[in-house]
């Protein structure tokens, strides 16, 4: 499945290159490399949706069973937050090293496939009947594989498209993924609802089998990228000892260069905080709603509708970023998440409230991630895009730690999940501050952003 190392610079030049900056391209809507990249989002979105909806509910039921029905809501939210935090710390420790190794030509696809397989195997393992703790342990491996492969997947954006098309391609990947990911999710839910009555299966088995359905869907849509991806940009390999030495030296040099370029520095600091808030909301929303005793059906249906809201919202955000600038759209997303956090803290009590929260989240969830990814791709030095994108995703990996840790800490400390949820606001305030401080030009005074 490994991809060829041959350069793709001269392949399909007429179709890969846009017809001038800001102009509509001629020919197909997407090139083949762009389509393969977008299709992968269609596949992995299925697991993402299942993990953020059904998995927390199922984990809470296992916790209640383990405690003979006496599991407190704070314990459920706290333990789930700790699980997310442990997985994120492991990813954050791995990615600085593995991400830099993946910058060598021909290596990115190998790491990408390896972490995909880790998450996929974990999905199939959770079909087995497991107690609460073993389920959480396997879930940690799924999150490690899933979040790590996202690091390599995001960095592939610079290989499959151009600066002028990054907003559109990045937002289209997230947008289509939201809608297409609904298909296996609905199949899983129907299996959970009707399996016990018509097939004589237990609800627990039908729930677990949803992991397998999501993984199979993911594999199908991942195959084109596994097979056809070609790494355009990369460092030249020498020998293992030299590559290791250059990896650590390169990480240090990249850190120093980012520190000198205030535009990159402030953006990455802003990204660290606000994307942490986004990931925390995604990771904890369903578990929080379960702790508030909102029904499973209401939670699942509300999040299902969220996917359909997120699809057009994400696509529109790409168009708005082209017109008004990616920076302004990200600022809008941050304000949107502030409203979401306040609503969840003070107003989320009933199933109707959760519907409102889900719809609000759908407006900003995809946009915040897609536009951040494309903005970073536009402002980094293009000759070293893989190295910089790897560092960008390291920040993303570390960002997954503090939010879930904050929620878990304040929830367990106070015994009140609402206090834990409100702690997310600190992340958003810092993200907003650094985004406002971000200069519009880089070191050379060129490449101004809006």
N, C-alpha and C positions, 0 to 999 in steps of 0.2 A: 504493500500500500504506500510505501515511501515514494515521495514525488521526485521528479528529476531535478538535478542541480543546474541544468542549463538555463541561461538567461532568457528572460521573456521580453526584453526591452524592444526587440524588433518584431515581435509577434503581434499580428492584428493591430498595427500602429494606427491605421485609419479609424478603427472602431474604438481603440482604447483612449485616444486623445480627444478631449472635448473640442468642439468647434469654436474655440475662443473662450476666454474667461467670461462667465456670466451668461453665455449664449446657450440655447438649446442644442443638444447633440443631434446628429443625424443618425439614422439607422436604428438598431434595436434599443429598447429602453435600457437594457443592461448588457454589458459584455459577458462572455462565458465565465470569466473569472469572477466577475461581480455576482453573477447568478449563483454560482457554486457557494460563494461566501454567504449570500443572503439565505440560501436554502438551509445552510447549517443552523441558522437562527430559528428556522421553522422547526427543525428537529429538536434542538436542545430546549426550546421554549416549553415543550411538553413536560419535561422533567422539572423545569423551573416552576411551572404552574402547580404541578402535583405536590412538589416539596413545600410550597408556600401555602397550600390550602389543606390538602388531606393529611399530609405527614404530621403536622402539629396536632391535629385533631386525634389522629390514631395514637400518637405518642401520649397525649393526655389521657386517653382511655386506658392505655397500658399502665400509666402511672397510677390511675385510680384503682385499677385491678391489683397492682402490686401493694397498694396501701389499703386494700379492702374497702375502697370507696372513700377513704378519709383524706385523700391528697388535697391540700389547701391550694387555692388559686395562686398564691404567691410562690409556693414551692414549684408548681408547674411552670409558671413563667420564668422563675429564677433558674431552674435546671435546664430549661430550653435555651435560655440566654447563655448559660455557661457552656452548653454544647456548641452553640454557634461561635462563641469566643474561642474555645479550644481549637476548633477547626480553622478559624481565621488566623490564629497565631501560627499554627503549623504552616499554612500557606504563605504567610508573611515571611517566615524564616527560610522557606524553600526558594521563593521566587527571585530574590536578589542574585542567587547563584545560578539556578537553572535558567532563569530568564536571560542572563548574560551569555551562558553557554549556547542558548538557542539562537543567538545572533550570528553564530557561525553558519556559513552557507550549508544548506541541506539539513540542518539540525532541528529547525523549528517544527517541522512536520512530525519528527520523531517524538519530541516531547508532547506535542499536541495530541497525537494518537494515544500515547501511553496514559495520559491523564484522563482522556475520554474513556479508555477501557477500564480504568480504576473505578470511575463513577458508574459506568454501565454494569460492571460485575457487582458493585454494591447494590444497585437497584434489583438485580436478580436475587441477591442474597436476602433481601428484605421480604421476599415472597415467603421465606421460611417462617414458621411460628416462633417468635422471639419474645422474651420478656423485655421489660422496659430498658434496663441497662444495656443488654446486648444490642437492642434496637438503636439506642443512642450512639453506641460505639461504631456500628456499621454506618450510621448516618453521618458521623464525623468523616469517615473515609469517602462517602459520597460527596460531601461538601468540599473536601480537599481536592478530589478529582475534578469536580465541577468548576470550582472557583479558579483552580490552576489552569485548566484548559481554556477558560475565558481570557486569561492573561495572554496566551499565545494567539488565540483567535482574534482578539482586539488588535494586536500588533500586525496581523495579516492585512489589515485595512490598507496600509501604505503600499502593499504589494499588488493588490487587486484593483485599485482605482487611482484617481488623480486628486490633487488638492481641490479643484473646482467642483468635484462630484462627491466629496467626502460627506458633506451634510446630507445629501440625498441618499447615498448608499447606506450610510450608517443608520439614518432614521428609518429607511425602508426595511433594513434587517430587523430592527426592534419591532417595527409596526406590523409587518407580515407575521413575525413570530408570535405576536400576541394573538392574532386571529387563528392562525393555523394550529397553534398549540392547544386550542380549544378542542380539536377533533379527538385526539386520544383521551383528553380529560373527560369529555362527555361520554366516550365509550366506557371509561373506567367508572364513572358515576352511575351509568345505566347498569353496569355489571354489579355494582354494589347494591343498587336498589332492587333489581329484579333477579339477581343470581340466587339469593336465598329461597325465594318463592318458587321459581321455575326450574332451577337446577339442583335444588337441595343442598346448596353450599352454605357455609356460615358467612355472616357478614364480615367477620374478621379476615377470612381467606380472600373474599372478593376484594376487600380493601387492599390487602397485601399484593394481590395480583395486578393491581393498578400500576405498581412499580414496574412490572414486566412489560405491560402495555406501553408505558411511557418510554422505556428503554428501547423497545423494538422500533417504535416510531423514530426515536432519536438516531438509531443506527442507520435506518433507511435514508434519512436526509443528510447524514454525515458522510456517506460513502463518496458522493461526487467531490467534496472538498478533500477528503483523504486521498483520492485517486489523482486529482488534477491540479492541486495547488502547487505553485512554483514560487520559490522565494527569490524575489528580484534583488533585494538588498541584503547584504550580509558580510561579515568579516571573513577574511581568508584564514583557513585552518592551517596550522603548522604541525605541532605534536602535542600530546596530552599535557605534559608539564608546562610547556610554553603557553598553551591555551588557558590553563588554570591560572598561571601568573598574570596573564593579560586580562583575564576576567576580573580579578580583584583590583588590578590597577585601573582598568577601564571604569569600574564602578566608582572608584574614588575620583577619577578625572571628571566623570559625568556629574557627580555631586558638586564639584567645585564650579563647573561651568554653569550648572543650573543656578547656583548661588549668585553668580555674577550677573546673570540675565534676570532682572527683576520681573519681567513679564512672565517668564516660565516659573520663577520661584513663587510669586504670589498666586498664580493660577494653580500650581500643584498644592500649595497650602490650602487654598480655597476648596479645591477638589477633595483633598483629604477629609475635610470636615463635612462639607455638604453631601458628598456621596456616601459618607459614613451614615448620615441620617437617613438617606434613601435606602441603603441596604438594611438598616436596622428596622425601618418601617416594614419593608418587604419580609424580613425574617421573623418579626415578632407580631405582626398584625393579627394573623389568624389565632395564634396562641393566646394573645391578649383577649380577643373576643371570646374564645372558649373559656378563659378564666372568669369572664363577666357573665358566663352562663347563657350566652347567645347560642341559639340552636344551630346544629351542624348544617341543616338544609339551608337556613338563611345565610350562613357564612359562605357556603359553596356557591349558591346562586348569585350572591352579591359580587363575589370575586370573579365569577364567570362573566357577568356583565361588564366588570372592570376591563376585561380583555378587549371587549368590543369598543369601549371608550378609548382605551389606550392606542388602538390601531390608528384611527384617523388623527388623534391628537399628536401622535409621534410623527406621522407623515407631514402634518401641517407644521409642526415645529421645525422640520427641516427646511420647508419653504420660507417660513418666517425668518429663520437664521440666515438664509440667502439674502433676504431683503433688508432686514434690520440689523443683522450681525449676531453671531453666536453668543457673544458675551451678554447681550441684553436678554436673550432667551434664557440663559442660565440664571441670570438674576431673577427673572420672572418665576422660574422653577423653584428657586430658594424661597421666595415669598409664598409660593403656593404650598410648599412643605411646612412652612411656619403655621399657616392656617390649618393644615391637616393635623399637626401636632397639638395645637390648641383645642381643636375640635375633639380629638381623641381623648385628651386629658379631662376636659370639663363637660363634654356633652354626650360622649359615647356611653349609652346605657341600654338601649334597646336594639332589636334587629333592624328597625327603620334607620336608626342612627348609624348602624354599621353600613347600610346601603349607601347613605350619604357619604360616609368616609371612603368607601370603596370607589365611588364615582369621582370624588375629588382626587384620589390617588391616581386614578386612570388618566387624568388630564396631564399629570406632570411626571409620572414614573418613567416612561420611555424617553421622553424629551430630555430629562436631566442626564440620562446615561448616554444617549445617542449623540447629543450635541456636544457634550464634554469630550467624547471620544474624537469627534471630527474636528473640534477646535484645537485640541492638542496636536492632532495630526497635521494641522495647517501651520502651526507656529514653531515646530521643532526643526532643527537642521536636517534637511532631506537626505544628505549623504550618510547620516548616522541615525536614520529614523528608527530602525529596529532597536538600537541600544536605548534611545530615549523612550520609545514606547514601552520597552521592558521596564524601565524605571517608573514610568507612569502607572503601570499595573502593579508594581511593588507598592506604590502609595495606595492604590486601590485595595490591595491585600491587607495592608496594615489598617486601612480605614474600616475594614470589616470587624476589627477587634474592639475599639473603644466604645462604639455605640451599644452593641449587645452587652458589653461588660458594664456600662453605665446603667442600662435598664435592669440587668440582673442585680447589680449592687444595691441600687436604690429601692428596688422592689423587695429584696430580701431584708434590707435594713429597716424599712418602714412597714413591711407587710401589706403595702398598698400598690398594686400594679399601676395605678394612675400616676403616682409620683415617679415611678420608673420611666413611664412613657414621656412625661414632661421633661425629663433630663435630656431628651433628644434636642430640645431647643438650644442648649448650649452649643452643640455642634453647628446648628444652622446659623447662629449669630456669628460665630467665628468664620464660617464659610462665607457669609455675606460680607463681612468686614474685609477679608483678603481679596474677594472678588472686586470690591469697589476700589481697593488699592492697586489692583493690577494695571500696569501701564499699557498703553495702546500700541507701543512699538518695542522691538527688541534692542539688543546692544548696538546694532548698526543704524538704528533709527528708521528701519524699513519694515515692510510687511505690517502696516498698521491694521489693527482690528477695530471692529465697531462694537 
